[in-house]
């Protein structure tokens, strides 16, 4: 046996082994086998090249070199094997992802030449011909498809759309009537007829066909949706509202159709507080019908998020977590939403429940530690953070976050030396941890005995943080305060103004107080008093602010 034959035999072996590994759910091993097969027989092994190319494209994930190599292999393989449907599909998907529709169309035209009797190929080519405005060619393809599959709503809808866009409404109507004649008892055909007649300005005919569709099939969700849409488009909102409400409460209508109708209704009214009661009634009806459907509660949650009602949003997402307890990300969002709603007890309860299912989930424990801190349960927060140091010991970036949060906690506990140790560990582990850089810098700037050297170090850290996260309002405020402590009041004002601009409406009391202190030192005493008064309104128990407002002057702490 010659060397070439031996190589081909080995290539065949690796190729078959790759297919076996792929079928066994071992994609990484399959990839290695394919690569070996291609290296052994890169000339004749075109099947190998096609599969390897597809795998390289799938694995590239932004690696342009790997992507290009995969595409070259696919193109070479497809040129030699124009009937390979799998390679053509992969190549077409790549071209479309890279916004190369002309090349994608060429692939489908090639596949159509080889698979003229494959309905999926003909359908895909027709869709792409429509994109390029090749209407006559697309109609011919759809006629071919109709001969293969018979008349159906999808084909007729495409043909009617092409005819309407070409200005030939008579042909579109004739096409629809052909479908109606072929399917005299098909509700979906009547829905399509209603859609076409409505589009070309025949609302009475459209309404009549929707009535016929619902007579044939009272559970046809598309008919309800089309009728509701026609009411909305014609400004008949009372009828639109009634149609949605009736459809959502229908026992026989499927959930997918109800959610589609409700989605459209929410687009119309989600931010209207006047409709809140009606919308909640619709959701309550759905929950009663489908108490264990996560999709209903997710949509209910999304509605409350639009209203910024974070407590009710958390409650609905909590039901989703109970139904899918293995989804750690859902639990994390429940914890966040309750904390955002200032329902710290509920947030902690959700965190504890999540840990029953996910004891080693870093995200859950981190969130729980932060909520404990927010609730001033500092001992419990420390317990969670110490567990996190063990859980994240082999991940420098995660461990850096843990030490950063621990530094914040030690600040709250007034253990300054320990806070410094934690911040420095966090920055050593991840020099780009912008939150640790900011918090450490602010801690230094807030020390009454911070000397010139420490303040320079703090400025260097906050400068790094802002380079990593430009425009972050908290970091801008920290920079302003460090400059204030260094008596660089003009520069401090530039940064506090940038802070206020970045925050927009409703800046927090601390930022307002800093702004007042800075402008006071620049001689703008009335402006300073205005800032302090705004800050005091937000923090009425702040004794230092009260003194500043009362005596109209700055006090050194």
N, C-alpha and C positions, 0 to 999 in steps of 0.2 A: 504493500500500500504506500502511495506517495505521500510526501509531507503535506501537500495541499489537501489530499483526501482526509488525512488524519486531522488536520485543522478543521475541516468542514464537519467531520464527525464530532469533534469536541464542541464546536459551535452549536451543532444540533442538540447535543446533550445539555449544554448550559441554557439554550433557548427553552427546551422542554422543562428543565428544572425551574426556570423563571416562571413559566406558566403555572407549574404546580405550586410554587411558593405564593404566587399571586392568589390562586384559588384557596390556599390555606390561610389567607389573611396575613401574609408576611410581606408587605410591600417593599420594605427596605431590602430584605434579602432578594426579592425578585429583581429589584433594580440592579443590584450587584451582579446577579447572574446574567441579566440582559447586557450589561456593559462588557462583561467578559466575552459573551457570545459575539458581540459586535466587533470587539478587538481581534478576535480570532478569524472572523469571516466578514469583514466590513464591505467586501465587494459584492459577493453573491448573497449575503444575508440581508436582503432588503426587508423581509418581515421583521427581523431583529431591529433594523434601523428605524422602522416605523414605530415599533413599540417603545424603543429606547427614546426616540424623539418625543413621543407623547408623555413619557414619564419625566423627562427633563423639563418640559414645559410645565407640567403639573407641579414639580418640585421647586421651580425657580424662585417663586415668591419674591419678585423684585430684583433678582440677580440677573442683570441684562446679559451677561456672558453666557450663563447657563441657558437662559431663554433663547438666545440666538442660536446656540448650538443645537438645541432641541428642534427649533423651527427648521434649520437647515436639513437635519435628518428627516423630518417629516416631509419637507418639500421634495427632497431627493427620492424618498420612498414613494410619495404620491405620484410623482412624474413617471416612475417606473411601473406603478400599480394604480392606474386611475380608477379602478373599480373598487378599491379598498375603502369601504364605507366608514370604518372606524378611523382610519387616518384622515379621511376627508372631513369628518365631523370635528376632529381635534384641530385640524388646520383652519377650518372655517371659524371655530370659536376663537382661536387665537387672533385671526384677522379682524374679527368684529371687536374683540377686546382692545385691539390697537387702532381702532377707527380706520380700518382698511376695507370698507364695504365692497369696493370693486373687486378686490381679490377674493373676498368671501363669495360673491356672486359667481365668479369664474369657477370656484371649487364646486358650487352646487350645479352649475351647468355641466361640468365634467361628470359629476356623479349621475346627473339625469341621463346623460348619454349612455352610461353603463347600466343604469337601473331605471329605465323608463317605465317599468311596471311597478315601481315601489311608490305607494301613495305618499309616504312621509317625505321622500326626496322631492317629488313633484310639488307638494304643498310648500316645502321650504324654499324651493326655487321660485315658485310663484310669489311668495311673500317678498323676496328680495328684488324680483323684477318690478313689483309695485313700488318699492322704495326708490328705484331708479326712474320711475315714471314710464316704464315700458308696459303701458296698459294693455295694448293689443296682444303682446306676447303673454302677459299674465293671464288674460282672459282665455287664450288658447290653452295654456297649462291647466287652468281651472276646468275648462271643458273636458280635457283629457282625464282629469281627476274624477270628474262627475261620471264619466263612462266606466271608470274602474270601480268607484265606491257607490254610485247612485247619488241621487239628489239628497243634500242635507243642508241644515241651517248655516253651517260654517262656510261652505262653498258659496251658497247663494248670497250670504251676507257680504263676502268679499267681492263677488261679481257685481252686486247692486251698488256697493260703495264705489267701485271703479266707474260704473256707469253714471252715478250721480256726480262724481268729481269731474267727469268728462262733459257734464251738462246734458246728458241724455236720460232725463228722468223717465221718459216713456219706456225706454228699454229696461230701466231698473224696476218699474212697476210690472212690466211683462214678466221679468225674471222672477219676481216675488209671486206673481199669480201662478206661474208654472209650479213653483214649490207647493203652494196651497192646493193646487189641483192634484199633485202627486201625493200629498199627505193631508187628506181632508179631515182627519181626526187628531192631528198633531198640535198640541197647545204651543209648543215652542215655535212652530212655523208661524202661528198667529202673532206671537210676541215679536218675531222678526218683522212681520208685515207692519205691525204697529210702529216699530222703530223707524222703518223706511218711510212710511206715510207721514209720520210726525216730522221727520227730517226734511221732507220736501214740501211741507206746509199744508198737509191734509189732516188736521187734528181730529175732525169728526170720524174719519175713516180709522185713524189710529186708535181712538177710544173704542170704536165698535169692535175692532180686532182684539183689543185687550179684554173686553167683556167676553168675547167668544173663547179666548184662551182660558179664562178663569171658569167658564162654564165647562170646558173640557177637562180642566185640571185645577180644582180650587186650591191646590197646594203649590202652584207654580210661583216660586219666588221671583223669577225674572219678570213675570207679569205684574206682580205687586210693585216691584222696583220701578218698572217702566211707567206704570200709571202714576206712582208718587212723583217721579221725575217730571212727568208731563204737567202735573198740577203745579209743581214748583216753578217750572220754566214759564208757565203762563200766568204766574202771579197769584194763583188760587191757593194761598198758603193755609187757609183753614181746612180745605179739602186735603191738602198735602199732609198736614198734621194728623188729621183723622185717619188717613190711609195708613200712615206709619204706625199709629197706635193700634189700629185694628189688626194689621198684619203681624205685629210683634206678639200680640196676644192669641193669635190663631194656634190651636193645638196641633193642626196637621202640617203647618209650614215648618220646613227644616231649619235648624239652628243657623246654618251658614247664610241662608237667605235673610233671616232676621237680623243677624249681625251686619250684613251688608246694608240693609235698610237703616239700621240704627247708626251706622257709620256715616251715611249721607245726612241723616238728621242732625248728628252732632256737628258736622261741618257747617250746617246752617245755623245752629243755635248754641253750640258748646259754651261760648263766652257770654251768653245772654243769661244774666241772673234771674230775669223774669220767667225763664222757662225751667229753672232748676227743679221745681217740684214735679213738673210733668216728666222731665228726663229721669229723675230718680224713680218715679212710678213705673216708667218703662223698664228700667233696669231691675227694679224689684220684681216685676212680672217675669222677666227672664230668669232671675235667680230662683224664683219659685218653680219655674218650669224645668230649669237645668241646675239644680243646687250643686252638682259636682263637676260642672264644666269650667275649667280654669280660664278658658277664653272669655267667658262672660265677665268674670271678676277682673281679668286684665283690662278689658275695655272700660269697666266701671272705674278702675284705678286711674286709667288714662284721662277719663273725664274729670275726675277730682283734681288731677294734676294741672289741667288747663285752668281750673278755678283757683289753683294754689291752696286747695284744701288738703294739706298734707296728712292730717290725721285720718280722714276718711280714706284717702288714697292708700295709706299704710294698712288700714283695716282690710280693704279689698285685696291687696297684694298678700296680706297674711293668710287669707283663705287659699290663695294659689300656693303659698309655701306649705300649708298643711296638706294640700292635695299632692304636691310634688316635693316631699321633704328632702330628696336627694339633690335638689338644685341649690347649691350653696349661694349662687349669685342672687337668687330671689331673696333668700334670707338676708343677705347683706343690704339689699335695697329696702326691705321692710325695716331693718334697724335704722337706716339712714332717714327714711321718711318719718318714722316716729320721733326721731331726734330733731329733725327739722321742724316738726309740729310742736316741739318743746314738751312732748309726752315722754319724758325720760324713763319713767317707770315701765311704760309699755315697750320702749326701745330695749331696755335691759332684759325684760321678760322674753322678748323675741330673740335676743342674743343668746340667752341661756338655753332656750328651746333649740335654737340652731346648733348649739354645741353638743346637744344630745345626739344629733345626726352627723355632725362634722367636728369632732373634737380637735382635729389637727388643722382646721381651716384657718389660715393666717389672717385672711381678710375679716372673717367674723370676729376673731379674738382682738384684732387691732381696733375695729369699730367699737367693740364692747368696752375696751379699755378707755377709749376716748369719751364714750357716753358716761362711764363711771366718773371720769374726771369732770365732765360737764355737770354731773349731779353731785359733785363734791364728795364722792365716795372713793377717797384717794387710796385707802388700803386695798380695796377690791381692784382698783385700776392697777396698782403695783403688782398684785398677784397675777393679773392677766399679762402684764408686760414681762414679768419674769418668765412666764410660760412661753411667751413669744421669743425671748432670747434663745431658749432651747430649740423651739420649732424652726427658727430662721438662722441657726448657727452656721449652716453651710451655704448661705446665700448672702453675700456681703451687702447687696443693695437693700434687701428686706431687713437685714440686721441693722443697717444704718438707720432705716426708718424707725425701728424699734427703739434704738438708743436716743434718737431725736425726740420721740414722744416721752421717753423716760426722763430726758432733760427737762421737758415742759412740766412733768409731774413733780420733779424735785424742786423746780421753781415754786410751784404751788405749796409744797411742803416747807418752803423757806430753807432748803438745804442747798445753798449756793455752790459749795465745793463739789457736791455730787452732781449737780446740774452741769457744771463746767466739764467734769470728767465725761459725762454722757454725750454732751454736744461734741466734744473733741473726738470721742470714739466714732460718733456718727459721721463726722467729716473725714476722719482718717479712712473709714471703710468706703465712703463714697464722696469724693471731693466735689461732686456735682449735686449733692443733696441741698437744693436751694432752700428748702424749708428749714433745715438744720442751720444753715448759714444765716438766714434771717433771724430765727429765734435766738440763736447765740448772740448775734450782733445786738438785737434789741435788749437782751438780758444785760449785756455790758453797758449799753447806753442808759439803762434805767438805774444803774448802781450810783448811789450818791457819791461814792468815793472813787469813781472811775477816773483814772488819770489820763494824761495826754496819750501815752503809749497804748493803753487799752482802747481808747476811743479811735485811734488810728487803725488798730487791728479790727475794730468793729466796722469802720468805714470800708476797709478792704474786703471784709466778708460780705457786706450788703451790696457792694459794687459787683462782686462775683455773682451773688444771687440774682441781681437784676439783669446781668448779662445772660444768665441761664433762663430767666423768666421775665422778659422785658414788659414793663407797664403794669406789673402786678401791684394793685393798690396798697396791700399791706406792706410790701417791700419798699414802695415809695415813701410811705409814712415812716417806716423805720429809718430810712436814709435821712428824711427831714429831721427826725428827732436826734439822730447822731450829730448832724450838722448844728442843730440848736445847742446841743451839749458842748460843742466845740466853739460856740459863739459865732458861727458863720451864718448869721441870720438872713442875709440876702439869698444865699444859696438854699438855706432851709426853706425860705418862702417859695422858691421855684419848685421844690419837691413837694411841699404840702399843697400847692396849687395843682400840681400834676396829680396828686393823690385824690383831691376833691373832684377833679375832672374825670378821673378814671372811675370813681365810685358813682358819680352822677347824683341822683336824688337820694336823700335820707342817709347822709354819712353817719357813722357811729359816734358816740359821745367822745371816745378817746381821740379820734381824728379831729373833731371840732375843738377839743381842749388844746391839742397840740397847735392847731391853727391859731387859736387865740393867744397862746403863749408866744408864738413866733412873731405875729404882727404887733403884739404889745412891745416886744423888744425893738421893733422898727419904728416905734412911736405912733402906731395906728391904734390908739387906745379905745376909741369908740367901736371900731371893727372888732377888736379883741373882746370887748364886753359883749358884743352881739354873739360872737362864737361861743363864749363861756355860757351865756344864757341858754343858747340852743342845746349845749352839752348838758347843762343842769336839768333841762326839761326831760332829757332822756335818762339821766341818772340823778334823780332828786335826793338820793341818800349820800351823795358824794360831798363830804365835808369840805375838802380842799376847793372844789368848784364853788361851793356856796360862799366860802370866804372870798374867793376871787371876785365873784359877782357883787357881794356886799360891799367890799372895800375898793372895787374897781381897780385892782392892781394885781400884779403877779407875786406869788409867794414862793420862795425857795424852800424846797422840802428838805 
